[in-house]
Amino acid sequence: MSQPSENDAFIAAPAQTATVYRAIHPLAVTSVVLGALSILCALAWFLVVIPLAGGLIGWLALKQIRKALDAWTGEELALLGIGLSIGLGLLGCCRLLFVRAVEVPYGYTRITYEMLQPDPNTPTEPIPQSARDMEDKKVFVQGYMQPRRQQTRIKEFILCPSSGDCPFCTPKPTRTEMIRVLLQGDLETGFTTRLISVAGRFRVEPDDPSGVPYAIEADYLR
């Protein structure tokens, strides 16, 4: 019986397959992070940019990975990021729509500060018709209290579209960007820097001594 030769042993040895390392695509990881943060858009509409960015980045990652499968991995992560961005983004938007639908008390109409601004094409009419049309109607508006000395048991204050300490906002609002709020009955409040909601009867008083042409006789404050 012949002994196996060295050549036979070499032929019988299993071939070794070289392992090719593929890095996880960084955009796929970024997409997952943004997808998880997409739930934050339930807090404010401007945060909807988070799920939009998460979905877009996930799509770019998926495209680049499939284009170079020998260099990148992370397709599952990219798909997860896209799914989280879409799912949590839609969930957050639904919450915002629900809150907006139910936050206005029954019988009141939501107004915006844009409705109260004069038309630049008619400088002789400082009070626009859109504001006059709301005269004596029950309205709902949100805003921030203008800074003041009195901190408690406040019965009257100025409401503005932005906080006075916001570095990106207009520090001195114009007279038509202010609403004088007169709390009715036993209703009173303390000073706050948070966004508040006010509802009541709307008044247009262009010649008011305070210089503020708009007022709300408020019976609702939150």
PyRosetta script that sets phi, psi and omega in degrees:
from pyrosetta import init, pose_from_sequence

init()
pose = pose_from_sequence("MSQPSENDAFIAAPAQTATVYRAIHPLAVTSVVLGALSILCALAWFLVVIPLAGGLIGWLALKQIRKALDAWTGEELALLGIGLSIGLGLLGCCRLLFVRAVEVPYGYTRITYEMLQPDPNTPTEPIPQSARDMEDKKVFVQGYMQPRRQQTRIKEFILCPSSGDCPFCTPKPTRTEMIRVLLQGDLETGFTTRLISVAGRFRVEPDDPSGVPYAIEADYLR")
pose.set_psi(1, 124.2)
pose.set_omega(1, -175.6)
pose.set_phi(2, -79.2)
pose.set_psi(2, 145.3)
pose.set_omega(2, 178.0)
pose.set_phi(3, -82.5)
pose.set_psi(3, 144.5)
pose.set_omega(3, 178.4)
pose.set_phi(4, -64.9)
pose.set_psi(4, 138.0)
pose.set_omega(4, -179.9)
pose.set_phi(5, -84.0)
pose.set_psi(5, 168.9)
pose.set_omega(5, 178.0)
pose.set_phi(6, -64.0)
pose.set_psi(6, -32.9)
pose.set_omega(6, 179.3)
pose.set_phi(7, -67.0)
pose.set_psi(7, -38.7)
pose.set_omega(7, 178.5)
pose.set_phi(8, -63.8)
pose.set_psi(8, -40.8)
pose.set_omega(8, -179.9)
pose.set_phi(9, -64.9)
pose.set_psi(9, -37.0)
pose.set_omega(9, -180.0)
pose.set_phi(10, -65.7)
pose.set_psi(10, -39.3)
pose.set_omega(10, -179.8)
pose.set_phi(11, -69.3)
pose.set_psi(11, -35.6)
pose.set_omega(11, -175.6)
pose.set_phi(12, -77.1)
pose.set_psi(12, -19.1)
pose.set_omega(12, -176.5)
pose.set_phi(13, -66.1)
pose.set_psi(13, 134.8)
pose.set_omega(13, 180.0)
pose.set_phi(14, -66.1)
pose.set_psi(14, 142.5)
pose.set_omega(14, 179.9)
pose.set_phi(15, -73.2)
pose.set_psi(15, 139.1)
pose.set_omega(15, 178.9)
pose.set_phi(16, -91.0)
pose.set_psi(16, 123.7)
pose.set_omega(16, 179.6)
pose.set_phi(17, -89.5)
pose.set_psi(17, 125.5)
pose.set_omega(17, -179.0)
pose.set_phi(18, -70.7)
pose.set_psi(18, 134.5)
pose.set_omega(18, 179.4)
pose.set_phi(19, -87.1)
pose.set_psi(19, 123.5)
pose.set_omega(19, 179.8)
pose.set_phi(20, -97.8)
pose.set_psi(20, 120.3)
pose.set_omega(20, -179.7)
pose.set_phi(21, -81.7)
pose.set_psi(21, 130.4)
pose.set_omega(21, 176.9)
pose.set_phi(22, -122.1)
pose.set_psi(22, 125.0)
pose.set_omega(22, -178.3)
pose.set_phi(23, -80.0)
pose.set_psi(23, 150.3)
pose.set_omega(23, 174.4)
pose.set_phi(24, -72.9)
pose.set_psi(24, 129.5)
pose.set_omega(24, -177.7)
pose.set_phi(25, -65.7)
pose.set_psi(25, 126.2)
pose.set_omega(25, -177.1)
pose.set_phi(26, -62.3)
pose.set_psi(26, -29.9)
pose.set_omega(26, 178.8)
pose.set_phi(27, -67.6)
pose.set_psi(27, -30.0)
pose.set_omega(27, 177.3)
pose.set_phi(28, -65.7)
pose.set_psi(28, -42.4)
pose.set_omega(28, 177.9)
pose.set_phi(29, -65.3)
pose.set_psi(29, -42.9)
pose.set_omega(29, 178.5)
pose.set_phi(30, -60.3)
pose.set_psi(30, -39.2)
pose.set_omega(30, 179.6)
pose.set_phi(31, -63.4)
pose.set_psi(31, -40.1)
pose.set_omega(31, 178.3)
pose.set_phi(32, -65.2)
pose.set_psi(32, -42.4)
pose.set_omega(32, 179.3)
pose.set_phi(33, -61.7)
pose.set_psi(33, -48.1)
pose.set_omega(33, 179.2)
pose.set_phi(34, -65.8)
pose.set_psi(34, -34.6)
pose.set_omega(34, 177.7)
pose.set_phi(35, -63.2)
pose.set_psi(35, -41.9)
pose.set_omega(35, 177.9)
pose.set_phi(36, -66.4)
pose.set_psi(36, -33.0)
pose.set_omega(36, 180.0)
pose.set_phi(37, -81.3)
pose.set_psi(37, -5.5)
pose.set_omega(37, -176.4)
pose.set_phi(38, -62.9)
pose.set_psi(38, -23.0)
pose.set_omega(38, 179.2)
pose.set_phi(39, -63.0)
pose.set_psi(39, -20.3)
pose.set_omega(39, 180.0)
pose.set_phi(40, -65.5)
pose.set_psi(40, -19.2)
pose.set_omega(40, 179.8)
pose.set_phi(41, -67.1)
pose.set_psi(41, -9.4)
pose.set_omega(41, 174.8)
pose.set_phi(42, -69.8)
pose.set_psi(42, -12.6)
pose.set_omega(42, -177.8)
pose.set_phi(43, -87.6)
pose.set_psi(43, -33.0)
pose.set_omega(43, -177.6)
pose.set_phi(44, -162.8)
pose.set_psi(44, 151.0)
pose.set_omega(44, -176.6)
pose.set_phi(45, -64.2)
pose.set_psi(45, -34.3)
pose.set_omega(45, -176.9)
pose.set_phi(46, -66.6)
pose.set_psi(46, -18.8)
pose.set_omega(46, 179.1)
pose.set_phi(47, -78.5)
pose.set_psi(47, -2.9)
pose.set_omega(47, 175.1)
pose.set_phi(48, -61.4)
pose.set_psi(48, -18.0)
pose.set_omega(48, 177.7)
pose.set_phi(49, -61.5)
pose.set_psi(49, -24.7)
pose.set_omega(49, -178.4)
pose.set_phi(50, -66.1)
pose.set_psi(50, -55.4)
pose.set_omega(50, 178.0)
pose.set_phi(51, -64.9)
pose.set_psi(51, -31.3)
pose.set_omega(51, 176.9)
pose.set_phi(52, -62.8)
pose.set_psi(52, -44.1)
pose.set_omega(52, 178.9)
pose.set_phi(53, -67.1)
pose.set_psi(53, -40.5)
pose.set_omega(53, 179.7)
pose.set_phi(54, -61.7)
pose.set_psi(54, -43.7)
pose.set_omega(54, 178.5)
pose.set_phi(55, -66.3)
pose.set_psi(55, -41.8)
pose.set_omega(55, -180.0)
pose.set_phi(56, -65.1)
pose.set_psi(56, -44.8)
pose.set_omega(56, -179.8)
pose.set_phi(57, -65.5)
pose.set_psi(57, -38.9)
pose.set_omega(57, 177.2)
pose.set_phi(58, -62.8)
pose.set_psi(58, -40.3)
pose.set_omega(58, 178.2)
pose.set_phi(59, -65.0)
pose.set_psi(59, -41.9)
pose.set_omega(59, 177.7)
pose.set_phi(60, -63.9)
pose.set_psi(60, -40.8)
pose.set_omega(60, 178.6)
pose.set_phi(61, -62.9)
pose.set_psi(61, -44.6)
pose.set_omega(61, -179.8)
pose.set_phi(62, -61.3)
pose.set_psi(62, -40.8)
pose.set_omega(62, -179.7)
pose.set_phi(63, -65.1)
pose.set_psi(63, -43.8)
pose.set_omega(63, -177.5)
pose.set_phi(64, -72.0)
pose.set_psi(64, -35.7)
pose.set_omega(64, 179.0)
pose.set_phi(65, -64.9)
pose.set_psi(65, -47.6)
pose.set_omega(65, -178.6)
pose.set_phi(66, -67.1)
pose.set_psi(66, -22.7)
pose.set_omega(66, 179.2)
pose.set_phi(67, -79.2)
pose.set_psi(67, -25.7)
pose.set_omega(67, -178.4)
pose.set_phi(68, -138.0)
pose.set_psi(68, 68.5)
pose.set_omega(68, -177.8)
pose.set_phi(69, -65.0)
pose.set_psi(69, -22.5)
pose.set_omega(69, 179.8)
pose.set_phi(70, -79.9)
pose.set_psi(70, -11.4)
pose.set_omega(70, -177.6)
pose.set_phi(71, -113.5)
pose.set_psi(71, -30.3)
pose.set_omega(71, -173.1)
pose.set_phi(72, -124.8)
pose.set_psi(72, 151.8)
pose.set_omega(72, 170.5)
pose.set_phi(73, -133.6)
pose.set_psi(73, 172.3)
pose.set_omega(73, -179.4)
pose.set_phi(74, 116.0)
pose.set_psi(74, 19.3)
pose.set_omega(74, -179.7)
pose.set_phi(75, -60.6)
pose.set_psi(75, -40.1)
pose.set_omega(75, 179.7)
pose.set_phi(76, -64.9)
pose.set_psi(76, -38.1)
pose.set_omega(76, 178.5)
pose.set_phi(77, -65.2)
pose.set_psi(77, -40.7)
pose.set_omega(77, 179.0)
pose.set_phi(78, -62.8)
pose.set_psi(78, -42.8)
pose.set_omega(78, 178.2)
pose.set_phi(79, -64.7)
pose.set_psi(79, -37.9)
pose.set_omega(79, 177.5)
pose.set_phi(80, -64.4)
pose.set_psi(80, -42.6)
pose.set_omega(80, 178.9)
pose.set_phi(81, -62.2)
pose.set_psi(81, -41.5)
pose.set_omega(81, 178.1)
pose.set_phi(82, -64.3)
pose.set_psi(82, -43.6)
pose.set_omega(82, -179.8)
pose.set_phi(83, -63.5)
pose.set_psi(83, -43.3)
pose.set_omega(83, 178.5)
pose.set_phi(84, -64.5)
pose.set_psi(84, -41.7)
pose.set_omega(84, -179.1)
pose.set_phi(85, -62.2)
pose.set_psi(85, -44.1)
pose.set_omega(85, -179.2)
pose.set_phi(86, -69.7)
pose.set_psi(86, -49.0)
pose.set_omega(86, -175.8)
pose.set_phi(87, -65.2)
pose.set_psi(87, -53.6)
pose.set_omega(87, -178.6)
pose.set_phi(88, -71.1)
pose.set_psi(88, -31.1)
pose.set_omega(88, 177.0)
pose.set_phi(89, -64.4)
pose.set_psi(89, -44.8)
pose.set_omega(89, 177.7)
pose.set_phi(90, -64.9)
pose.set_psi(90, -39.1)
pose.set_omega(90, 178.2)
pose.set_phi(91, -61.8)
pose.set_psi(91, -43.9)
pose.set_omega(91, 178.7)
pose.set_phi(92, -64.5)
pose.set_psi(92, -42.0)
pose.set_omega(92, 179.4)
pose.set_phi(93, -64.9)
pose.set_psi(93, -38.7)
pose.set_omega(93, 177.9)
pose.set_phi(94, -62.6)
pose.set_psi(94, -38.7)
pose.set_omega(94, 177.8)
pose.set_phi(95, -64.9)
pose.set_psi(95, -42.7)
pose.set_omega(95, 179.2)
pose.set_phi(96, -61.8)
pose.set_psi(96, -41.7)
pose.set_omega(96, 179.5)
pose.set_phi(97, -65.7)
pose.set_psi(97, -38.6)
pose.set_omega(97, 179.4)
pose.set_phi(98, -66.0)
pose.set_psi(98, -45.5)
pose.set_omega(98, 179.8)
pose.set_phi(99, -61.9)
pose.set_psi(99, -42.7)
pose.set_omega(99, -179.7)
pose.set_phi(100, -64.1)
pose.set_psi(100, -34.7)
pose.set_omega(100, -177.4)
pose.set_phi(101, -71.9)
pose.set_psi(101, -31.8)
pose.set_omega(101, -173.5)
pose.set_phi(102, -105.2)
pose.set_psi(102, -8.0)
pose.set_omega(102, -174.7)
pose.set_phi(103, -77.4)
pose.set_psi(103, -21.0)
pose.set_omega(103, 178.8)
pose.set_phi(104, -83.4)
pose.set_psi(104, 121.1)
pose.set_omega(104, 179.2)
pose.set_phi(105, -59.3)
pose.set_psi(105, 150.3)
pose.set_omega(105, -179.6)
pose.set_phi(106, -60.9)
pose.set_psi(106, 134.2)
pose.set_omega(106, 177.8)
pose.set_phi(107, 91.9)
pose.set_psi(107, -2.4)
pose.set_omega(107, -179.9)
pose.set_phi(108, -110.1)
pose.set_psi(108, 153.3)
pose.set_omega(108, 179.3)
pose.set_phi(109, -112.4)
pose.set_psi(109, 131.6)
pose.set_omega(109, 178.3)
pose.set_phi(110, -72.3)
pose.set_psi(110, 133.6)
pose.set_omega(110, 173.0)
pose.set_phi(111, -121.3)
pose.set_psi(111, 159.5)
pose.set_omega(111, 177.7)
pose.set_phi(112, -122.7)
pose.set_psi(112, 162.2)
pose.set_omega(112, 179.4)
pose.set_phi(113, -68.4)
pose.set_psi(113, -25.8)
pose.set_omega(113, 177.8)
pose.set_phi(114, -63.1)
pose.set_psi(114, -32.5)
pose.set_omega(114, 179.8)
pose.set_phi(115, -68.5)
pose.set_psi(115, -18.6)
pose.set_omega(115, -174.8)
pose.set_phi(116, -97.6)
pose.set_psi(116, -3.8)
pose.set_omega(116, -175.9)
pose.set_phi(117, -87.0)
pose.set_psi(117, 140.9)
pose.set_omega(117, 179.6)
pose.set_phi(118, -66.4)
pose.set_psi(118, 152.4)
pose.set_omega(118, 177.9)
pose.set_phi(119, -78.6)
pose.set_psi(119, 121.3)
pose.set_omega(119, -179.8)
pose.set_phi(120, -61.3)
pose.set_psi(120, -18.7)
pose.set_omega(120, 179.7)
pose.set_phi(121, -82.3)
pose.set_psi(121, -11.5)
pose.set_omega(121, 178.1)
pose.set_phi(122, -129.6)
pose.set_psi(122, 72.8)
pose.set_omega(122, -176.2)
pose.set_phi(123, -64.2)
pose.set_psi(123, -16.7)
pose.set_omega(123, -179.9)
pose.set_phi(124, -80.3)
pose.set_psi(124, -6.0)
pose.set_omega(124, 178.9)
pose.set_phi(125, -118.6)
pose.set_psi(125, 89.7)
pose.set_omega(125, -177.6)
pose.set_phi(126, -67.3)
pose.set_psi(126, -21.6)
pose.set_omega(126, 178.0)
pose.set_phi(127, -109.7)
pose.set_psi(127, 115.5)
pose.set_omega(127, -177.3)
pose.set_phi(128, -70.8)
pose.set_psi(128, 159.4)
pose.set_omega(128, -180.0)
pose.set_phi(129, -64.4)
pose.set_psi(129, -31.6)
pose.set_omega(129, 179.2)
pose.set_phi(130, -61.7)
pose.set_psi(130, -32.3)
pose.set_omega(130, 177.2)
pose.set_phi(131, -77.3)
pose.set_psi(131, -40.3)
pose.set_omega(131, 179.6)
pose.set_phi(132, -64.9)
pose.set_psi(132, -31.4)
pose.set_omega(132, 179.4)
pose.set_phi(133, -66.2)
pose.set_psi(133, -21.2)
pose.set_omega(133, -180.0)
pose.set_phi(134, -90.6)
pose.set_psi(134, -1.5)
pose.set_omega(134, -179.4)
pose.set_phi(135, -52.5)
pose.set_psi(135, 127.7)
pose.set_omega(135, 175.3)
pose.set_phi(136, 68.7)
pose.set_psi(136, 13.2)
pose.set_omega(136, 177.5)
pose.set_phi(137, -99.2)
pose.set_psi(137, 158.8)
pose.set_omega(137, 179.9)
pose.set_phi(138, -85.4)
pose.set_psi(138, 116.8)
pose.set_omega(138, -173.2)
pose.set_phi(139, -122.5)
pose.set_psi(139, 164.5)
pose.set_omega(139, 177.5)
pose.set_phi(140, -131.5)
pose.set_psi(140, 133.6)
pose.set_omega(140, 179.8)
pose.set_phi(141, -149.0)
pose.set_psi(141, 153.2)
pose.set_omega(141, 176.9)
pose.set_phi(142, -117.4)
pose.set_psi(142, 153.6)
pose.set_omega(142, 179.7)
pose.set_phi(143, 177.6)
pose.set_psi(143, -164.7)
pose.set_omega(143, -176.9)
pose.set_phi(144, -124.0)
pose.set_psi(144, 142.9)
pose.set_omega(144, 177.1)
pose.set_phi(145, -70.7)
pose.set_psi(145, 135.2)
pose.set_omega(145, 175.0)
pose.set_phi(146, -70.8)
pose.set_psi(146, 136.5)
pose.set_omega(146, -179.7)
pose.set_phi(147, -52.6)
pose.set_psi(147, 141.9)
pose.set_omega(147, -177.0)
pose.set_phi(148, -152.6)
pose.set_psi(148, 166.2)
pose.set_omega(148, -179.0)
pose.set_phi(149, -76.0)
pose.set_psi(149, -43.7)
pose.set_omega(149, -178.4)
pose.set_phi(150, -68.8)
pose.set_psi(150, 132.0)
pose.set_omega(150, -174.7)
pose.set_phi(151, -110.8)
pose.set_psi(151, -21.1)
pose.set_omega(151, -176.5)
pose.set_phi(152, -132.8)
pose.set_psi(152, 161.3)
pose.set_omega(152, 176.8)
pose.set_phi(153, 49.8)
pose.set_psi(153, 47.3)
pose.set_omega(153, -178.7)
pose.set_phi(154, -82.9)
pose.set_psi(154, 131.0)
pose.set_omega(154, 178.3)
pose.set_phi(155, -109.2)
pose.set_psi(155, -16.2)
pose.set_omega(155, -178.3)
pose.set_phi(156, -147.0)
pose.set_psi(156, 135.9)
pose.set_omega(156, 178.9)
pose.set_phi(157, -156.3)
pose.set_psi(157, 169.2)
pose.set_omega(157, 179.1)
pose.set_phi(158, -102.7)
pose.set_psi(158, 129.1)
pose.set_omega(158, 178.6)
pose.set_phi(159, -102.1)
pose.set_psi(159, 132.9)
pose.set_omega(159, -177.8)
pose.set_phi(160, -126.7)
pose.set_psi(160, 159.6)
pose.set_omega(160, -179.8)
pose.set_phi(161, -72.9)
pose.set_psi(161, -15.9)
pose.set_omega(161, -178.9)
pose.set_phi(162, -139.7)
pose.set_psi(162, 158.8)
pose.set_omega(162, 179.9)
pose.set_phi(163, -72.5)
pose.set_psi(163, 142.6)
pose.set_omega(163, -178.1)
pose.set_phi(164, -66.3)
pose.set_psi(164, -22.7)
pose.set_omega(164, -178.6)
pose.set_phi(165, -100.5)
pose.set_psi(165, 14.1)
pose.set_omega(165, 178.7)
pose.set_phi(166, -79.1)
pose.set_psi(166, 118.6)
pose.set_omega(166, -177.5)
pose.set_phi(167, -69.9)
pose.set_psi(167, -15.4)
pose.set_omega(167, -177.7)
pose.set_phi(168, -102.1)
pose.set_psi(168, 1.0)
pose.set_omega(168, -176.4)
pose.set_phi(169, -107.8)
pose.set_psi(169, 166.2)
pose.set_omega(169, 178.2)
pose.set_phi(170, -66.5)
pose.set_psi(170, 119.4)
pose.set_omega(170, -175.7)
pose.set_phi(171, -67.2)
pose.set_psi(171, -31.8)
pose.set_omega(171, -179.1)
pose.set_phi(172, -123.3)
pose.set_psi(172, 98.6)
pose.set_omega(172, -180.0)
pose.set_phi(173, -66.2)
pose.set_psi(173, 151.4)
pose.set_omega(173, 177.0)
pose.set_phi(174, -72.4)
pose.set_psi(174, 168.6)
pose.set_omega(174, -177.1)
pose.set_phi(175, -63.4)
pose.set_psi(175, -29.6)
pose.set_omega(175, 178.7)
pose.set_phi(176, -85.6)
pose.set_psi(176, -2.1)
pose.set_omega(176, 174.0)
pose.set_phi(177, -98.1)
pose.set_psi(177, 8.9)
pose.set_omega(177, 180.0)
pose.set_phi(178, -120.5)
pose.set_psi(178, 145.8)
pose.set_omega(178, 176.2)
pose.set_phi(179, -129.7)
pose.set_psi(179, 126.3)
pose.set_omega(179, 177.4)
pose.set_phi(180, -83.0)
pose.set_psi(180, 120.3)
pose.set_omega(180, -177.8)
pose.set_phi(181, -102.5)
pose.set_psi(181, 124.3)
pose.set_omega(181, 179.5)
pose.set_phi(182, -114.7)
pose.set_psi(182, 107.0)
pose.set_omega(182, -177.5)
pose.set_phi(183, -74.4)
pose.set_psi(183, 129.7)
pose.set_omega(183, -174.4)
pose.set_phi(184, -95.1)
pose.set_psi(184, 155.3)
pose.set_omega(184, 175.9)
pose.set_phi(185, 61.1)
pose.set_psi(185, -134.2)
pose.set_omega(185, -179.3)
pose.set_phi(186, -87.9)
pose.set_psi(186, 3.9)
pose.set_omega(186, -177.3)
pose.set_phi(187, -71.6)
pose.set_psi(187, 127.7)
pose.set_omega(187, 176.0)
pose.set_phi(188, -150.2)
pose.set_psi(188, 166.9)
pose.set_omega(188, -176.1)
pose.set_phi(189, -149.6)
pose.set_psi(189, 171.2)
pose.set_omega(189, 172.5)
pose.set_phi(190, -108.7)
pose.set_psi(190, 161.1)
pose.set_omega(190, -178.5)
pose.set_phi(191, -67.4)
pose.set_psi(191, 139.8)
pose.set_omega(191, 178.0)
pose.set_phi(192, -145.8)
pose.set_psi(192, 152.1)
pose.set_omega(192, 177.5)
pose.set_phi(193, -99.8)
pose.set_psi(193, -1.3)
pose.set_omega(193, -179.1)
pose.set_phi(194, -83.5)
pose.set_psi(194, 166.0)
pose.set_omega(194, 176.7)
pose.set_phi(195, -68.2)
pose.set_psi(195, 130.9)
pose.set_omega(195, -179.8)
pose.set_phi(196, -123.6)
pose.set_psi(196, 158.6)
pose.set_omega(196, 178.9)
pose.set_phi(197, -113.9)
pose.set_psi(197, 134.5)
pose.set_omega(197, -178.4)
pose.set_phi(198, -129.7)
pose.set_psi(198, 139.6)
pose.set_omega(198, 176.5)
pose.set_phi(199, -140.3)
pose.set_psi(199, 143.8)
pose.set_omega(199, 179.8)
pose.set_phi(200, 169.1)
pose.set_psi(200, -167.4)
pose.set_omega(200, -178.1)
pose.set_phi(201, -83.2)
pose.set_psi(201, 129.6)
pose.set_omega(201, -175.0)
pose.set_phi(202, -88.6)
pose.set_psi(202, 136.2)
pose.set_omega(202, 178.8)
pose.set_phi(203, -124.8)
pose.set_psi(203, 141.9)
pose.set_omega(203, 173.0)
pose.set_phi(204, -113.5)
pose.set_psi(204, 114.4)
pose.set_omega(204, -175.9)
pose.set_phi(205, -131.4)
pose.set_psi(205, 79.2)
pose.set_omega(205, -175.7)
pose.set_phi(206, -59.4)
pose.set_psi(206, -29.1)
pose.set_omega(206, -176.0)
pose.set_phi(207, -102.4)
pose.set_psi(207, 20.2)
pose.set_omega(207, -179.7)
pose.set_phi(208, -62.7)
pose.set_psi(208, 136.3)
pose.set_omega(208, -178.6)
pose.set_phi(209, -57.8)
pose.set_psi(209, -26.0)
pose.set_omega(209, -179.4)
pose.set_phi(210, -70.3)
pose.set_psi(210, -17.5)
pose.set_omega(210, -177.7)
pose.set_phi(211, 87.7)
pose.set_psi(211, -4.2)
pose.set_omega(211, 179.0)
pose.set_phi(212, -99.1)
pose.set_psi(212, 116.7)
pose.set_omega(212, -173.2)
pose.set_phi(213, -79.1)
pose.set_psi(213, -11.3)
pose.set_omega(213, -176.9)
pose.set_phi(214, -115.7)
pose.set_psi(214, 144.9)
pose.set_omega(214, 178.3)
pose.set_phi(215, -146.7)
pose.set_psi(215, 152.6)
pose.set_omega(215, 174.9)
pose.set_phi(216, -129.0)
pose.set_psi(216, 122.4)
pose.set_omega(216, 172.4)
pose.set_phi(217, -83.7)
pose.set_psi(217, 93.8)
pose.set_omega(217, -166.1)
pose.set_phi(218, -85.7)
pose.set_psi(218, 131.5)
pose.set_omega(218, 172.0)
pose.set_phi(219, -117.1)
pose.set_psi(219, 7.5)
pose.set_omega(219, -179.9)
pose.set_phi(220, -143.9)
pose.set_psi(220, 131.7)
pose.set_omega(220, 179.5)
pose.set_phi(221, -146.8)
pose.set_psi(221, 129.1)
pose.set_omega(221, 178.4)
pose.set_phi(222, -145.0)
pose.dump_pdb("model.pdb")
